[in-house]
Amino acid sequence: MPESNRLLEPVLDWYAGNARDLPWRAPGASPWSILVSEIMLQQTPVVRVLPVWTEWMERWRTPAALAQEPPGEAVRHWGRLGYPRRALNLHACARAITDRHGGEVPSDHATLLTLPGVGEYTAAAVASFAFKGRHAVLDTNVRRVLARAVRGEEYPPKATTPAERRLAASLLPDAERAPVWAVAVMELGALVCTARAARCADCPIRDLCAWRLAGKPAYDGPARKGQTYAGTDRQCRGRLLAVLRQAHGPVPKDALDVVWDDAAQRERALDGLVADGLAEVLDDGTYRLPG
């Protein structure tokens, strides 16, 4: 029996009773709100995204509303979500959608891929969740569930492979249920089949899971290193950017110097912010968010 027929019903039944009540999953959620959520959720947990997403949707309910603001306002209201280039990407998306698509998020997967900062996963997710398309949606959670349940491996490869894409496509149900299947597998990976501690006793497909049935063989690939943050350039950039976000005008250099002791690292981080378009240096030597 095809794996899709074996896994589909248990996963969908589990999702029907266990799905989190998230605003971007509500029946009336706009395609724009879904696009914003998907970009915010990249490498960021739901609990941190919710308040920022809510503020963005109150402030910028449409792409046109964000597009008329300077990009620095997107960075300012990104808060502490991390990876703030995503804020610039969303601002660029808003302008592209407003200028090229009449202010409406495109429904076509190929067109979504042409938007700034929208890659394979985000295009598939928006096409599926906003427009009910039939696409393989492969985020980290989905890849982990499929690695364990179908391939019998504890973790997926570091980067998505063609074999994973083929497997995900082969498991897609009919067009009506494909979007629900996509979000259901994602939710299973987020809540039950987690990276740190798989809760197999709570899993609806535990009796079908190749990894569990094989005795949960340990991952034997390259060492999986946890991300460090303290003392890194990322932390330094975050400190500098926080000063710029909190100011409503240009900031003198000495106001930035005081937030990080290591001068060489601080200058490198500040130069990186400017190079990435997240900060601007003015003729008088002051700094501000991009205008």
CORRAKA-V903674 format. One line per field, one symbol per residue. burial: # if it has 24 or more other ideal C-beta (glycine too) atoms within 12 Angstrom, else .. A space follows every 10 residues. Layout:
burial: ???
This chain:
burial: ..##..##.# ##.##..... .#.##...## ########## ##.#.#..## .##..##..# .##.###.#. ########## ########## ########.. #.####..#. .#..####.# ########## #.######## ########## #.#####..# ...##.##.. ###...#### ########## ###....#.. ..####.### ##........ .......... ..##.##### #####..... #.#..#..## .....#..## .###.##### #.....#### .
